[in-house]
Amino acid sequence: MEKINSILIVDDSKVIREILPKMLKDLEVENIYLASDGVEGLEEYKKNRPEVILIDVKMPNKNGFEMMDDINNLKSDNRESKIIIMTSSVDENIKIQAAVRGAKALLVKPFLKDELENAIKKVYYGNVDFLEEVRKQQIKNIITEYTTIKQDSGKLDEYIKNIGIIIMKIKDGKDIELFDMLKDNINTLNEKIEDEFVNIRLNLLKEKIEAVDLELVEFDDAFLEEWIYILNDIRKGVKNAKIK
């Protein structure tokens, strides 16, 4: 099996920068580069174009997501490195932000040596579609959460915001399966709410989604702005709506 030639570790913790290379010893990586924040990390990336990058989310000067944005904005080879995000938070939003920026995996600190090795091997040797995994898991989470909603308008509001997140992610992939599941979620929401104002807007949103030709339309912020505007109307209306 081909050995990994280079890994860049970007973390503001000196302890992490000292421990991780030791944890990677068994992988026999030829070059391990270190950086203490996103600014240094970006410079190391430009100089060495490492095959795998381990990036912490919260760092001074430039955080992990800002560093990923800069990598993605480079004019060439912007996806040659396999990026693994490291975080001490289990917040699903962090996973979403990492995935849409091109991360291939996420490690929650503290993690074990085996978890680190397996994540690196998976992203380097495998064909990982982390964004797809996160999209599907997010939808499952929304559906699971929705089954527990009764008269809790706060949870309902969160569910609607999550639909908004999914809408904004459609532009990144034109995923037909995701598109269909989005429509199913809107149908479910429509069935649970008994309010003319909200139901009309849910149906309007559904009609606009169903009218889209995935082969022709270009999903950009301008195109989706109307969808989000309608969704915001729905969110406002839900506060006074009757939940079945």
KEKE-3310 file (N, C-alpha, C; in steps of 0.2 Angstrom, whole numbers, plus 5000, padded with zeros to 4 digits):
npx = (5004:5003:5013:5009:5015:5015:5009:5000:4999:4988:4986:4983:4987:5001:5003:4995:5002:5014:5010:5002:5011:5018:5008:5006:5016:5016:5011:5021:5024:5032:5035:5031:5022:5021:5009:5004:4992:4979:4985:4999:4997:4991:5002:5011:5004:5004:5018:5021:5011:5003:4998:4988:4979:4977:4966:4963:4948:4945:4955:4968:4970:4968:4955:4951:4941:4941:4954:4952:4943:4952:4961:4952:4950:4961:4968:4972:4974:4966:4959:4968:4973:4968:4957:4955:4945:4947:4940:4933:4920:4904:4894:4882:4882:4895:4900:4893:4898:4911:4910:4904:4914:4923:4930:4935:4933:4929:4936:4933:4939:4944:4953:4957:4972:4970:4958:4963:4972:4964:4955:4963:4968:4956:4952:4963:4966:4953:4937:4930:4915:4911:4903:4891:4888:4886:4875:4865:4864:4861:4848:4842:4843:4835:4822:4821:4821:4809:4799:4797:4791:4778:4769:4779:4785:4797:4806:4800:4803:4817:4818:4813:4823:4833:4829:4831:4845:4848:4842:4851:4862:4860:4864:4877:4878:4868:4860:4850:4843:4844:4836:4824:4821:4821:4809:4800:4801:4796:4783:4779:4781:4770:4759:4759:4756:4743:4738:4733:4740:4753:4752:4749:4761:4770:4766:4768:4782:4785:4779:4788:4800:4797:4796:4808:4821:4833:4843:4845:4844:4854:4860:4862:4865:4856:4846:4841:4837:4823:4817:4822:4817:4803:4803:4807:4796:4787:4793:4790:4776:4774:4775:4763:4755:4744:4748:4746)
npy = (4994:5011:5023:5037:5053:5066:5076:5089:5097:5108:5117:5127:5122:5118:5106:5097:5098:5092:5079:5073:5070:5059:5050:5047:5039:5025:5026:5029:5042:5052:5066:5078:5092:5107:5119:5134:5141:5147:5156:5153:5140:5141:5146:5135:5126:5131:5131:5117:5109:5098:5080:5076:5086:5091:5100:5111:5118:5130:5143:5156:5172:5166:5155:5137:5136:5148:5146:5135:5141:5150:5141:5135:5146:5148:5148:5136:5118:5117:5107:5097:5092:5081:5085:5085:5089:5095:5095:5100:5101:5094:5099:5099:5109:5113:5101:5102:5114:5111:5101:5107:5115:5106:5097:5080:5072:5072:5074:5072:5079:5073:5061:5044:5035:5025:5030:5041:5036:5028:5038:5045:5036:5032:5044:5046:5034:5030:5033:5045:5053:5065:5076:5071:5061:5069:5077:5068:5062:5074:5076:5065:5067:5078:5073:5063:5072:5079:5070:5070:5082:5092:5102:5111:5126:5131:5120:5117:5129:5127:5116:5121:5131:5122:5116:5127:5127:5116:5119:5129:5122:5114:5120:5117:5104:5099:5088:5075:5066:5072:5083:5077:5072:5084:5089:5080:5082:5095:5092:5084:5093:5102:5094:5093:5106:5117:5130:5143:5154:5149:5136:5140:5146:5136:5127:5135:5136:5122:5121:5129:5122:5110:5114:5116:5112:5102:5100:5111:5123:5135:5135:5148:5161:5171:5165:5156:5165:5169:5157:5156:5168:5165:5155:5161:5169:5158:5153:5164:5164:5152:5153:5157:5147:5133:5117:5101)
npz = (5000:4996:5004:5015:5010:5016:5029:5036:5052:5060:5074:5088:5100:5109:5115:5107:5095:5098:5102:5092:5080:5086:5088:5075:5071:5067:5055:5047:5040:5029:5029:5041:5044:5054:5062:5070:5069:5058:5049:5049:5045:5032:5025:5026:5019:5006:5003:5004:5000:5007:5008:5017:5028:5045:5054:5067:5073:5082:5083:5086:5077:5063:5060:5059:5049:5042:5037:5028:5019:5013:5007:4998:4990:4982:4966:4960:4961:4973:4980:4982:4994:5007:5019:5037:5050:5066:5082:5098:5100:5099:5091:5078:5068:5066:5060:5048:5042:5041:5031:5020:5016:5011:5019:5023:5034:5051:5067:5084:5098:5114:5105:5101:5097:5087:5081:5075:5066:5058:5053:5045:5036:5030:5023:5014:5007:5004:4995:4999:5003:5012:5013:5008:5017:5029:5024:5023:5036:5043:5038:5043:5057:5058:5054:5065:5076:5073:5075:5088:5091:5098:5106:5106:5100:5099:5096:5084:5076:5076:5068:5056:5053:5050:5039:5031:5031:5024:5011:5007:5006:4995:4983:4982:4977:4969:4972:4969:4977:4990:4987:4984:4997:5004:5000:5005:5018:5019:5016:5027:5037:5034:5036:5050:5054:5057:5051:5041:5035:5037:5030:5017:5013:5015:5005:4994:4994:4992:4979:4971:4973:4967:4954:4949:4937:4938:4929:4922:4930:4939:4954:4965:4977:4974:4967:4977:4986:4986:4991:5004:5009:5009:5018:5030:5032:5035:5047:5055:5056:5062:5075:5080:5076:5076:5081:5075)
capx = (5000:5007:5013:5007:5021:5016:5004:5001:4995:4987:4983:4986:4989:5008:5003:4993:5007:5019:5007:5000:5016:5020:5003:5006:5023:5015:5010:5028:5024:5039:5035:5025:5023:5017:5008:5000:4986:4977:4989:5005:4994:4990:5009:5014:5000:5006:5024:5022:5005:5003:4993:4983:4979:4973:4965:4958:4943:4946:4962:4969:4973:4964:4953:4951:4936:4944:4960:4949:4941:4958:4963:4947:4950:4967:4966:4974:4975:4963:4957:4973:4974:4963:4957:4952:4944:4948:4936:4931:4913:4900:4889:4881:4883:4902:4901:4890:4902:4917:4909:4903:4921:4928:4933:4934:4932:4930:4938:4931:4944:4950:4952:4962:4977:4967:4953:4966:4975:4958:4952:4968:4968:4950:4952:4969:4965:4946:4934:4925:4910:4909:4897:4885:4887:4883:4869:4860:4864:4857:4841:4839:4842:4829:4816:4820:4819:4802:4794:4796:4788:4771:4767:4785:4786:4804:4809:4798:4807:4823:4817:4812:4829:4837:4827:4834:4852:4848:4841:4857:4868:4858:4868:4884:4879:4862:4859:4843:4840:4843:4831:4817:4820:4819:4801:4796:4801:4791:4776:4778:4779:4764:4754:4759:4754:4736:4737:4732:4746:4759:4751:4750:4768:4773:4764:4771:4789:4785:4778:4794:4805:4795:4796:4815:4824:4840:4848:4846:4845:4861:4859:4866:4862:4851:4841:4838:4835:4816:4815:4824:4812:4797:4804:4807:4789:4784:4795:4787:4770:4773:4775:4756:4751:4742:4752:4742)
capy = (5000:5017:5027:5044:5056:5072:5078:5096:5098:5115:5117:5132:5119:5115:5099:5093:5098:5087:5072:5070:5066:5053:5046:5045:5035:5019:5027:5030:5047:5055:5073:5080:5099:5109:5126:5135:5144:5146:5160:5148:5134:5142:5146:5128:5123:5134:5129:5110:5105:5091:5076:5076:5091:5090:5107:5113:5123:5136:5145:5163:5175:5163:5149:5132:5137:5153:5143:5131:5146:5153:5136:5134:5152:5148:5147:5130:5113:5119:5101:5091:5089:5078:5089:5082:5094:5093:5100:5098:5102:5089:5103:5097:5114:5112:5096:5105:5119:5108:5097:5111:5118:5101:5092:5073:5069:5076:5070:5075:5078:5069:5055:5039:5034:5021:5034:5046:5033:5026:5043:5047:5030:5032:5050:5045:5028:5028:5038:5048:5059:5067:5081:5067:5058:5074:5079:5062:5062:5080:5075:5060:5070:5083:5069:5061:5077:5081:5065:5072:5089:5092:5109:5115:5130:5132:5115:5118:5134:5125:5112:5125:5133:5117:5115:5132:5125:5111:5123:5133:5117:5111:5124:5114:5098:5097:5081:5074:5062:5077:5087:5074:5072:5090:5090:5075:5085:5100:5089:5082:5099:5104:5090:5094:5113:5119:5137:5145:5158:5144:5131:5143:5147:5129:5124:5139:5133:5116:5122:5132:5117:5105:5117:5116:5108:5101:5100:5118:5129:5136:5136:5152:5164:5175:5160:5153:5170:5169:5152:5158:5173:5162:5151:5166:5170:5152:5153:5169:5161:5146:5155:5157:5142:5127:5111:5095)
capz = (5000:4995:5010:5015:5010:5020:5033:5040:5058:5062:5080:5092:5106:5108:5117:5102:5090:5100:5103:5086:5077:5089:5087:5068:5070:5064:5048:5043:5036:5028:5031:5045:5045:5060:5061:5077:5068:5051:5045:5048:5042:5025:5022:5026:5014:5000:5002:5004:4997:5010:5006:5022:5033:5051:5056:5072:5072:5085:5083:5085:5070:5058:5063:5054:5043:5038:5033:5023:5014:5009:5003:4992:4985:4978:4959:4957:4966:4979:4983:4982:5001:5011:5025:5042:5055:5073:5086:5104:5100:5095:5087:5071:5063:5064:5055:5041:5040:5038:5025:5014:5014:5008:5023:5021:5040:5057:5073:5090:5104:5113:5101:5102:5091:5082:5078:5071:5060:5054:5049:5039:5031:5026:5018:5010:5003:5001:4991:5005:5002:5019:5013:5007:5024:5033:5022:5025:5043:5045:5037:5048:5063:5057:5054:5071:5080:5071:5078:5095:5092:5100:5106:5107:5094:5099:5092:5077:5073:5074:5062:5050:5051:5048:5032:5027:5030:5018:5005:5005:5004:4988:4978:4982:4974:4965:4974:4968:4983:4995:4984:4986:5004:5006:4998:5009:5025:5019:5017:5034:5041:5032:5039:5057:5056:5055:5050:5034:5033:5036:5025:5010:5011:5014:4998:4989:4994:4988:4971:4968:4973:4962:4947:4947:4932:4940:4924:4919:4934:4942:4961:4968:4982:4971:4965:4983:4991:4987:4995:5011:5011:5011:5024:5035:5033:5038:5053:5059:5056:5066:5082:5082:5073:5080:5079:5075)
cpx = (5004:5007:5011:5014:5021:5009:5005:4996:4994:4983:4986:4989:4996:5008:5001:4998:5013:5016:5006:5005:5018:5015:5003:5012:5022:5014:5016:5027:5030:5040:5029:5027:5018:5015:5003:4994:4985:4982:4996:5003:4994:4997:5012:5010:5003:5013:5025:5017:5004:4997:4987:4984:4974:4972:4960:4954:4944:4953:4963:4971:4968:4962:4953:4947:4939:4950:4957:4946:4946:4960:4958:4947:4956:4965:4967:4975:4972:4959:4961:4974:4968:4962:4952:4951:4944:4944:4934:4924:4910:4894:4888:4883:4891:4904:4899:4895:4909:4916:4908:4909:4925:4931:4931:4932:4932:4931:4936:4936:4941:4949:4958:4967:4974:4962:4957:4969:4969:4955:4957:4968:4962:4950:4957:4968:4958:4943:4928:4921:4907:4903:4891:4883:4883:4876:4863:4859:4860:4850:4838:4838:4836:4822:4815:4818:4811:4797:4793:4792:4781:4769:4773:4787:4793:4808:4806:4801:4814:4823:4816:4819:4834:4835:4830:4842:4852:4847:4848:4863:4866:4862:4875:4884:4874:4861:4852:4840:4839:4837:4824:4816:4818:4811:4797:4796:4796:4784:4774:4777:4773:4758:4754:4756:4747:4736:4738:4738:4752:4758:4752:4757:4772:4772:4767:4779:4789:4784:4785:4800:4803:4796:4803:4817:4831:4845:4850:4847:4852:4859:4864:4862:4856:4845:4837:4835:4827:4814:4816:4819:4805:4798:4804:4800:4785:4787:4792:4780:4769:4773:4768:4752:4749:4745:4747:4745)
cpy = (5006:5021:5034:5048:5062:5073:5085:5096:5105:5115:5122:5129:5116:5108:5095:5093:5093:5080:5069:5067:5060:5048:5043:5041:5029:5020:5028:5036:5051:5062:5075:5088:5102:5117:5127:5139:5144:5150:5156:5142:5135:5143:5140:5125:5125:5132:5121:5106:5098:5087:5076:5082:5090:5097:5108:5118:5130:5138:5153:5165:5172:5156:5144:5133:5142:5150:5139:5136:5148:5147:5135:5140:5152:5145:5140:5125:5114:5113:5095:5088:5087:5082:5085:5088:5091:5098:5096:5098:5096:5093:5101:5102:5114:5107:5098:5110:5116:5104:5101:5114:5113:5097:5085:5069:5074:5071:5075:5074:5077:5063:5050:5038:5030:5025:5039:5042:5031:5032:5045:5042:5031:5038:5049:5040:5027:5034:5040:5054:5061:5072:5077:5064:5063:5076:5074:5062:5068:5079:5070:5063:5075:5078:5066:5066:5079:5076:5067:5079:5088:5099:5114:5119:5131:5127:5115:5123:5131:5120:5116:5128:5128:5115:5121:5131:5121:5114:5126:5128:5114:5114:5121:5108:5096:5089:5079:5070:5067:5081:5084:5073:5078:5091:5086:5079:5091:5097:5087:5088:5102:5100:5091:5101:5114:5127:5139:5149:5153:5139:5134:5144:5141:5126:5128:5137:5127:5116:5124:5126:5112:5107:5117:5111:5107:5102:5107:5123:5129:5139:5141:5156:5168:5171:5158:5158:5170:5163:5153:5163:5170:5158:5155:5168:5164:5152:5158:5167:5156:5147:5155:5152:5136:5121:5105:5089)
cpz = (5000:5002:5009:5015:5015:5023:5037:5046:5060:5068:5084:5099:5105:5110:5111:5096:5092:5100:5096:5081:5080:5088:5080:5066:5066:5057:5043:5038:5035:5030:5035:5047:5051:5059:5068:5076:5060:5047:5044:5044:5034:5022:5021:5020:5007:4998:5001:5001:5000:5008:5010:5027:5039:5054:5062:5070:5075:5086:5083:5078:5064:5060:5057:5048:5039:5034:5027:5017:5010:5004:4996:4987:4981:4971:4957:4963:4973:4983:4983:4988:5004:5018:5031:5048:5062:5077:5093:5105:5096:5091:5080:5066:5061:5059:5048:5038:5037:5032:5019:5011:5011:5012:5022:5028:5046:5063:5079:5096:5110:5109:5102:5096:5085:5078:5073:5065:5055:5050:5043:5034:5026:5021:5013:5005:5000:4997:4995:5002:5008:5018:5012:5013:5028:5031:5024:5032:5046:5044:5041:5055:5063:5058:5061:5076:5079:5074:5085:5096:5093:5100:5107:5101:5094:5094:5085:5073:5071:5068:5056:5048:5048:5040:5028:5026:5024:5011:5003:5003:4997:4983:4977:4978:4969:4966:4974:4974:4988:4993:4986:4993:5007:5005:5003:5016:5025:5019:5024:5038:5040:5035:5047:5059:5053:5056:5043:5031:5032:5030:5018:5008:5011:5007:4992:4988:4990:4981:4968:4968:4967:4955:4944:4942:4935:4935:4921:4924:4938:4949:4964:4973:4980:4970:4971:4988:4992:4992:5002:5013:5013:5017:5030:5037:5037:5045:5058:5061:5061:5073:5085:5079:5078:5077:5080:5080)
residu = (MET:GLU:LYS:ILE:ASN:SER:ILE:LEU:ILE:VAL:ASP:ASP:SER:LYS:VAL:ILE:ARG:GLU:ILE:LEU:PRO:LYS:MET:LEU:LYS:ASP:LEU:GLU:VAL:GLU:ASN:ILE:TYR:LEU:ALA:SER:ASP:GLY:VAL:GLU:GLY:LEU:GLU:GLU:TYR:LYS:LYS:ASN:ARG:PRO:GLU:VAL:ILE:LEU:ILE:ASP:VAL:LYS:MET:PRO:ASN:LYS:ASN:GLY:PHE:GLU:MET:MET:ASP:ASP:ILE:ASN:ASN:LEU:LYS:SER:ASP:ASN:ARG:GLU:SER:LYS:ILE:ILE:ILE:MET:THR:SER:SER:VAL:ASP:GLU:ASN:ILE:LYS:ILE:GLN:ALA:ALA:VAL:ARG:GLY:ALA:LYS:ALA:LEU:LEU:VAL:LYS:PRO:PHE:LEU:LYS:ASP:GLU:LEU:GLU:ASN:ALA:ILE:LYS:LYS:VAL:TYR:TYR:GLY:ASN:VAL:ASP:PHE:LEU:GLU:GLU:VAL:ARG:LYS:GLN:GLN:ILE:LYS:ASN:ILE:ILE:THR:GLU:TYR:THR:THR:ILE:LYS:GLN:ASP:SER:GLY:LYS:LEU:ASP:GLU:TYR:ILE:LYS:ASN:ILE:GLY:ILE:ILE:ILE:MET:LYS:ILE:LYS:ASP:GLY:LYS:ASP:ILE:GLU:LEU:PHE:ASP:MET:LEU:LYS:ASP:ASN:ILE:ASN:THR:LEU:ASN:GLU:LYS:ILE:GLU:ASP:GLU:PHE:VAL:ASN:ILE:ARG:LEU:ASN:LEU:LEU:LYS:GLU:LYS:ILE:GLU:ALA:VAL:ASP:LEU:GLU:LEU:VAL:GLU:PHE:ASP:ASP:ALA:PHE:LEU:GLU:GLU:TRP:ILE:TYR:ILE:LEU:ASN:ASP:ILE:ARG:LYS:GLY:VAL:LYS:ASN:ALA:LYS:ILE:LYS)
# end
